[in-house]
Amino acid sequence: MGVHNEFGKEGEEIATAYLVNKGYLILCRNYRYLKAEIDIIAQKGNTIAIIEVKSRSSVYFENIAETVSKKKIGLLVTAADYYININEIEREVRFDIITILKKKDKFLIEHLEDAFYHF
């Protein structure tokens, strides 16, 4: 596995621990449907959060959250719709992004709730 893939998995572990600490129930990780993968599906209260995790080191200068493309958003929405329907979930659904920025030995976490909307 490449170093970037290992760091991506580490970022997902950090994001999961962060969410659990914030009171979320983790429903599923790495959910796959067709060509899409949802990193984390979590619930807090009556809301289902579909979460994309983006991990980067401090050498990146672009806004991490802006690296989620329109194509990726479309895939996430498709997979989320399938997951919600197949599991007969009747709750509010939102799409979040959690960014993990590694600076030396520290991780900076930002949780963007309602980062984008499905249409």
N, C-alpha and C positions, 0 to 999 in steps of 0.2 A: 504494500500500500504506500502511495506517495506521501511525502511529508505534509503536503497541503490537505490530503484526505484525512490523515491522522489528526491534524489540527482542526479540521471541520468536525470530526467526530468528538474531539475534546470540547469544542464549542457547543455542540449539542448537549453534551453531559453538563456543562456549566449552565446552559440555559434551562435544562430540566431541573437542576438543583435550585436555581433561582426561582422558577415558577412554583415548585413545591414549597419553598420558603415563603412565598407570597400567598399561599393558600389555594393554589390550583391543584386539581386532580388531573393527573396525566392519564388520558384515555388511550392514547396510541402514539407510538414513535415510528418514524420512517414508514408511514403508510403509503403504499404504492397502488396506483390505479392507472392502467394503460401506460402512457409515457410520463406520468406525473408522480412526484413524491412529495408528501407533506412531512416536514421534519417532526413536528409535534402537534398533536391534537389534545387540547386540554379544556377543562371545564372549571369555571369559577362561578358560583351561584347558578343563575339560570342562563349563563352565556357559554357558548362553545367558542374557543379561540383556535383558529387555524394559524399555526405559527411557522414562519420561515426564519431559519437561523442563518445569519451571515457572520462568519468569523474572518478576521483579517489581522495581520501584524501591523505595526506602526509605520511600515514602509509604504503603505498605500495612502495616497493623498485624496482620493475621491470619497464622497460621502458613501458609506457602506450601504445604507438603506437604498440608495439610488441605483444600486447594482441589480436590483430585482426588476427584470425586464417585463414588458407587456406580455411577451410570450409566456414567461414563467408565471405571471399573475393568472393568465388564462388557464394554464395547466393546473394551478392550485385551486382555482374556482371549480374546474371540472371535477377534480378528485374530491374536493370538499362536498360538492353537490352529491356525488355518488355515495360517499361515506354517510352523509346525513340521511339520504333517502333509504339506503340499504339497512341502516340501523334504526329507521323510523324515529329520528330525533326531532322533537318539536321544541326547539329553543332558539333564542337569538344566536346568530353566528356572526363573528367578526374575524377579520384578517389582520394579524399582527406580524411585526418583524422584530426579532431580537438581534441586536448587533453585539458582537463580542470583539473588542479591540485589544490585542495583546501589546502591551508596552513593557518591554523587558520581562520581568517576572510577575507583572500584575495584569489583571483582566478588567477592562472597563465594559460594563454591561449597560445597554440602553434598550428599553422595551417600548416600542412604538405601537400603542394600541390603535386599532382602526387605521392601520397604515395605508390601506387602499380598500376600495369598495368593489363589490361584485356587481355586475350589471346583467 
